Amino acid sequence: MYEFYVLIGVVVVFAILFAVGLRANSNALVKYAEEIRNVLSPSCKFVGFRRYSRGFKALCIPKESGSFNRIDVTMSLTWRENPMFYLLSPILKDRDHMYVWGTLTRRYPINIYVCKREYIKQLKLDKSFKTIDLSRFNMMVFTDDVDRAKNFIDRIKESLSVSKNCINLLSIKENEAWIKIVGDIVDVQSIKCIFDLLMQSGYAIEDFSNSH
């Protein structure tokens, strides 16, 4: 009989944690969507959302033709409804993830990856790429054009410094028409930091393209 009550107690605790996790994720979705709208609405004529998997997707259309034609966002939430999350989160430091693609109005002939050192193993990089050490940001740069990459980094260094704790990857590929950023949501301010870095990167690419 004792084992039965223990089992019932465990089931109840798991059910409560599951419900709490679902509510926490729901609150996080609303908070993140509101922050994205607040950050982008002043410069966008349309900001829309739809549920997607464990989070949502957002589409943002700028008011004027500047650095970007459109900005796509995917927000992916961690497994808060899993009771093991509360046990492992302090160890694994699992966070919500944000993926942003800014579709450029102008292309620039460069391949560049700016990433945290811990993120390098997730990339498939051309072996011919050269590296630039950004130890002050705990990051590395991989590129096919060191001079252009240095100019680019110099233009975004202030935004990169502010966002270094939440940015895992910033990439630009010559054969693709966008800037991609992968970030972790450390707190709600991470969203603004990620978009600020995207915008500064877009301005830099636009200026470089205009000068060539």
N, C-alpha and C positions, 0 to 999 in steps of 0.2 A: 504493500500500500504506500509506503514511504516513497518508493521509486516512482510510483504513479504520480504523486503530487509534485515530485521534482521535475518529472517530464512535463507536466502541465505548466509548471512555473517557467521552464525553459521556453516552451511554445509561446506563452504569453509575452515573455520578454522579447522574443524574436519578432512577434507580431507588432509589438509596440515600437520597436526599433525600425521595423519595415515602414510602418505608418509615419513615423517621425521623419525617416529618410525621404519618403515620397513628398511630404509637405515641404521639407527643406529644399528639395530639387525644384518643386513648383515655385517656391519663393525666389530661388536663385534665377530661374528662367525669367520671371517678371522683372526682377531687379536688373538683370543684364540687358534685357530688351529695352527697358526704360533708359538705361545709360547710353546704349547705342543710339537711340532716338535723340537723346539730349545732345550728344556729341556731334552727330551728323546732320540733324535737321537744319541748322543754320546754313549749311552749304549744299544741301540736297533738296531736290524738288519732290523726291519720293523716297520713303523708307518703309519697307514692308517686311513682314515676318510670316513664317509658316513652320509648324512643328516638323521635326525631322529626327528620327531615331531617338537618341538620348538627349536631345536638345532642340535646337531650331536653326533654320537658315534665315538670313536676312539679305535683301537686295536694296541697294542704295544707288539712286541716280542723281548725279551732281546737277545743280541748277545751270551751270555754265560749262562750256567745253574748256576744261583746264588740263590738268595732268591726267585725269581719269575719265573714261566714258561711263564706267560703272564700278561699284565696289560690292563684292560678294562676301558674305560672312557665314561661317558655320561654327556654331557653339556646341560643344560636346561636354556633357556633364558626367561627373564621376558617379560611382555606384553608392550613393548615400543610403539607399534602401537596403543594402546588403549589411547585415549586422557585423560582418568581419571588417567593414570599412572603418568602424570606430576603434577596432583593435589595431589594425595595420596602418591606418592613416598617419599617425605620428612617426612611424618608422619609414614608410614608403613615400610620405609627403605627396600623396596623390592629389591632384588638383583638376579643376575644370580646364578645358582646353579651348582655345579660340584660333580659328583658321581664317585668314583674310586674303582675298585676291583683289588687287586693284588693277583693272584693265586699262592699260596705258593708251593715251591718245597718240603718243609718239614712241617709237622704239629707239633703242640705243644699242650699238653692237658690243655687248659685253655679256659674259657669263660670270656670275658672282654668287657665292654662298657665304653669308655671315652667320655663324652659328656658335652656340655654346659648345664647349669642349665635350660635355657629356652627350651631346646630340650628334656628334660626328658619325658615330657607328651606325646611325639610322639612314645615312646618306649613301647614295651610289655616285661616286665622284669620278670624273675623268682623271686618269693617272698622270696626265700631262699638266694638270692644274698646278699653279704655284700657290704658295701660302703666304699670308701676312699674319703675324702674331698680334692680337689685340688683348694682351694679358691684363691691361687695366680694366677691361670689360669681361674678363674670363671667356673670351671668344677667339675664334680663328676665322680667317677669311681664305676662301679657296676661289681662284679666278684664273682666267686665261689671259688677262691683261692687267698687270700689276699697276701700271701708271694710272689707268682709268679707274681701277678699283680704289687706289689711294685717294684720288680726287673725289670719288663718290663717298668714301668713308669720312673724308674731311668735311663734306657738306652735311652729313647726318650725325656727326659725332655727339652733338649736344643731346639730340633726341635719343640716340643709342645709349648714352650715359644714364639718362633718366629712366629708360625702359629696360636696362640690362638685366634686372631681376626677373622680368616676366617674358623676355624674348628668347625663344629657342632657335629660331631660324628666320632669316630674311634672304630671299633668293630672287634673282633675275636671270632669265635664260634668253639668249639672243633669238631663239626660234619660237618663243612664246611671248604673248603680248601683255604680260601682267607682272606685277610685283607680288610675291607671296610672302606672308608672314605667319609663322606658327608661334603661338604664345601660351603661357600659363596664366590663369586668373589667380594672382596672389591676393588681390582685393579688387573691389569694383573700380578703383582708379587705374588698374591695369588696362582696362578697355580704352580709356583716353590715351594712355601712354602708347598703346599699340597703334591707334589711329594717328597719333601725332607723328610717330615714326614712319608710317605709311605715307602721310602727306609730305613730309620732308623729303622722303625718298623720291616721290613723284615729282616734286619741284626740281630736285637735282637732275633727274633724267630729262625732264622737259628742257631745262636750261642747257644741258649738254647737247641735246638734239638740235636745239636752235643755233648753237654755236658751230655746228658742223654742216 
